[in-house]
Amino acid sequence: MPSTTIHFLSVACAALFVAYVALFATTIFFATLTTERSALVRELETRVASLETEYFSTIAQLSTIDLLSSGYVTPTAVEYVSRGKGPSVTRAGEQF
C-alpha cells in the first residue's frame, strides 16, 4: 500500500474515533437531561395531585353549606345572554 493510503486511513480512523466519542458524550448528556426532566415532571405531578386534593376537599366543604340559611335565595328565572351574529372584539369602547 502506498503511504498516502495508510495516512488517509489513519486520519479517517482518528476522525471516526473522535466522532464516536463526541456522539457517546452527547448520548450521555441527553440521557442525564432526560432523567432530570422526568424527575421534575414527577415532582410537578405530585404538586398537582396535592392541589387537586385540596381543591376537591374545598369543593366538598362548600357543597355541605346550606345556602338558604346563609341568606341566599333560589332565583326565580334564569336568562342567558344571546350571542350576536358575528364575532366581535371590543377595546376601550370601540368595536371592531
C-alpha positions in Angstrom: 0.0 0.0 0.0 1.2 3.4 -0.7 2.0 5.6 2.3 -0.8 8.1 1.3 -3.4 5.4 1.7 -2.1 4.5 5.1 -2.0 8.1 6.1 -5.6 8.7 4.8 -6.9 5.6 6.6 -5.2 6.7 9.8 -6.8 10.2 9.6 -10.2 8.6 8.8 -9.9 6.2 11.8 -8.9 9.1 14.1 -11.8 11.2 12.8 -14.3 8.4 13.3 -13.0 7.8 16.8 -13.4 11.4 17.7 -16.9 11.4 16.2 -17.7 8.3 18.2 -16.5 9.8 21.5 -18.4 13.0 20.8 -21.6 11.2 20.0 -21.2 9.0 23.0 -20.8 12.1 25.2 -23.8 13.6 23.6 -25.9 10.5 24.3 -24.8 10.5 28.0 -25.7 14.2 28.2 -29.1 13.8 26.8 -29.8 10.7 28.9 -28.9 12.7 32.0 -31.1 15.6 30.8 -34.0 13.3 30.2 -33.6 11.8 33.7 -33.6 15.2 35.3 -36.6 16.3 33.3 -38.6 13.2 34.2 -37.8 13.8 37.9 -39.1 17.3 37.5 -42.3 16.1 35.9 -42.8 13.6 38.7 -42.4 16.4 41.2 -44.8 18.6 39.3 -47.3 15.8 39.1 -47.1 15.4 42.9 -47.7 19.1 43.4 -50.7 19.0 41.0 -52.1 16.0 42.8 -51.9 17.8 46.2 -53.6 20.8 44.7 -56.3 18.6 43.3 -56.8 17.0 46.7 -57.0 20.5 48.3 -59.5 21.6 45.6 -61.8 18.7 46.0 -61.8 18.9 49.8 -62.7 22.6 49.4 -65.5 21.8 47.0 -66.7 19.1 49.4 -66.8 21.7 52.2 -68.6 24.2 50.0 -71.2 21.6 48.9 -72.2 20.9 52.5 -73.0 24.6 53.2 -76.7 25.4 53.3 -77.0 28.5 51.1 -80.6 29.2 52.1 -79.5 29.5 55.8 -76.8 31.9 54.7 -79.3 34.3 53.2 -79.2 33.2 49.5 -82.4 32.7 47.7 -83.3 30.5 44.8 -83.5 32.5 41.5 -87.0 32.9 40.1 -85.8 32.8 36.5 -82.6 32.2 34.7 -81.7 34.0 31.5 -78.6 33.8 29.3 -77.1 36.4 27.0 -77.6 35.5 23.4 -74.7 35.5 21.1 -74.5 38.2 18.4 -74.4 37.5 14.7 -70.6 37.6 14.4 -67.5 37.6 16.5 -66.5 41.0 17.8 -63.6 42.3 19.8 -64.1 45.4 22.0 -61.3 47.5 23.1 -61.7 50.7 25.1 -65.2 51.3 24.0 -64.5 50.6 20.3 -66.0 47.7 18.4 -64.1 46.2 15.5 
